[in-house]
Amino acid sequence: MPSLYLLKQPDAERLTEFIRGGGHLLVSFFSGIVDDCDRVHLGGYPAPLREVLGLRVEEFWPLAERETVDVRHSDGTVSRADLWSEVVVPEGARTVAEFGSGPLAGQPAVTRHAFGEGSAWYVATRLAPEAMRALTEDVCRTASVGPVIPGLPEHVQATVREGDGGRFVFLLNHGREAAEIRLPEPMTDALGRGAAPADRLTLPPAGVAVLVEP
């Protein structure tokens, strides 16, 4: 849930029940601030999600243009962050990473809160892309979520649709170069006339394939 500044109360309640029932939610900074009429939620930021996130945002601390801060992660690595930071007061959440420099050094930058059968994560700054990717992968592992097709090139997206007609894998190449894709098993491209099952394919820039599983 990236920077969802405007959050309706009913939607916050749905998210809360989703996590209570075993879901996993990753929330980034400056979320849950106002309702659908642009009225500030009362009860401290982010009011509609405070319980499920297990924290309170005490103060916003925007960073100056080109200003960066260190973020120390629990595995000992250090990454950079920019644009934004917040004073976070845990109310049950545990700290996954903390600010390593700047005026908020030693305070939480990333938290995780066990809630019901699930968990909610909060990121109080804009992490560098590689750090955000690592965090997202960690959340996915916690939720036992894996990729549709492992090892896809960076700009290739894969989604699955299932119905009475079978199971279909949609591949989209958002990149500007052709992408070579190795499939976990031979599949047939429904968009290719007379195509035979294959375990690899090449997607041109902006290319798409609809694969039919055997």
N, C-alpha and C positions, 0 to 999 in steps of 0.2 A: 504494500500500500504506500506508494511514493508520494510524500508531501501532500496529503489529502487535507488541505486547509479547510475546505467546506465539507462538513460531515453531518448528515441528518441523524437525529437521534434514533429513528427506527433502524437505519443502516448500522449504526454503532451497536445496537442491541443484537442485530443479526450476526455481526462479527463476533461479539462476545459469546453468543451461543455456539457459533461455529468452533471457536477455540475450546469452550467448555466441553464440547462433544468430541474433542480429539484433533481439531484442526491446528494448523501452525500458521502464524501471521508475522510478517516482517513489516514494520512500520518505520518510515523515515521521518525526519525532523519537520517541524511546523505543521503537524497534522492535528485534526480535531479541534480547530480553533474557533470556528463559527458554524452556525446552523444554516439551513437553506434560505433563511431571510437575512443572512450576513450579520446575525446577532452573536456576540461572543458567548460561548458556553460558560456558564458559571460553575464554580467549584474547583478552579485551578486547572491549568493546562496539563495534558489534553483531556478535559473533563469527561467526555463520554467514553474515553478509553483508559482512564486512570486505573480503574480496578483491574482490568485485564492485563495492562502493561506493568502494573505493580510499581508505579513511579509517579512523581510529580515534577513537571518542568517549572522551575522557580524563576528563571530569567532567560530571555533570548539574548544571544551574544553573536550578532553577525560579524563576519570577518571582513576586513578591508579588501579591496581589489588587489589580487595577486598575493594576498597574505595566506600563509599556510601554517598548519600546526601538525605536530607529530601525534600519532595514535599508537599506543602500545597495546598489542593484542596478547591474549592469555597464553598463546603458544610461544611468546618471546619475540615475535616479529614486530617491526615498527613500520608503519605506513604513513602517508601524508593525507591531509584533508584540507578542504578549503570552503569558502563561501559562507559557512554558517556553523555555529556551535551553540550549545544550550547548557545551562546549569540544571543538571538532573539530580533529583533527590529520590533514591530508591525507597520504595514502600513495599518491599517483598521481592523485588527483582534483584538478580545478582549481576555484577559487572562482568562483562565479557571482554571489554577493551576500555582503556582509559586514555584521556588526553595526556600526551607526554611532554608537551611544551605549551607555552602561552599562559595567559592568566587563569585558565581552567585546568592546568596541569594536575594530574592525580585524581581528577573527577571523572565520572562515568562518561564514556563516549558511545558505547554499545552495551545494551543490557539484554537479559533474557529472563522471562518470568514464567514459571510453571503455573498453569491455570486450568483447573478441571483436569481433563484428560489430554489437553494440548499444551501449547506454549506460545508466548508472544515475545517478539524481539523488537527492540527500539534502537534506532541509529540517530544520534543527536548531532550529526554533522554530515558533510558530503565527503564520503570516503573516496580515495583514489580508485579508478576503475578496477585495478587488479585486486585491491582489498575488498571492494564491494562484491566482486565475483567470488572471491574466496568465502566471504560471509554467506552469500546466497547459496553456494554449494554446501556449506555446513548446515544451513537451515534445511535444505533439501534432503541431506543425509538423515537429519533428525526426523524428518517427516517420512522417511523411506520412499522418497520420490526420485526416480531415475529418468534419464533421457529417453525419448522415443527411440532414437538411434544413437548409440554412443559414438563419440569421436567425430561428430560432424564438423566441417569447416566453420570458422567463426561467424560467417554471415549467412549461414544456411539454417532455416527454421523448419522444424518438423512437427506436425500435429497429427492426431489420429481421430477418425470419425468411424463410428460403428453403427450398424443398422441391420435391417433384415437382409440387405444385399451383401453383407459381409463387413470386413474390416479394411479400411482404406488409410494409407499413410500419405499425407500431403507434404511435399517438399518445396520450399521456396528459397531461391537464391537472391538475397538482398544485396549481394556484393556487385562490384563492377568487373569482376573477373570470373571466368568459368571455374566451377568447383567440382572436384572429383570426390565421389561419395562411394564408400564401401558399405554394402548392406549386410545385416547379420544373417540373412538367408536370401535365396533367389526370390525376386518378386517381379511382377509384370506391370509395366507402365500402361495404365488405362488410356493415356493420351496418345500412345504410340500405336499406329496401325500394324497389326500382325506382329507386335513385339513379343519376343520370347522371354521367359523368366531369366533374370540376370542378377548377379550378386554385386554388381557395381554399375554406376552410371555417371555421366557428365552432365551437369546443369550449366547452361550458359548464363551470362549475367542477366538478372531479372527472370531467370527461367523457373519453370514449375513442372513438377511431376506428380502424378497421382498413382501411387503404387498399390497393387492388390496383393494381399498376402495369400499364400496358398492355403 
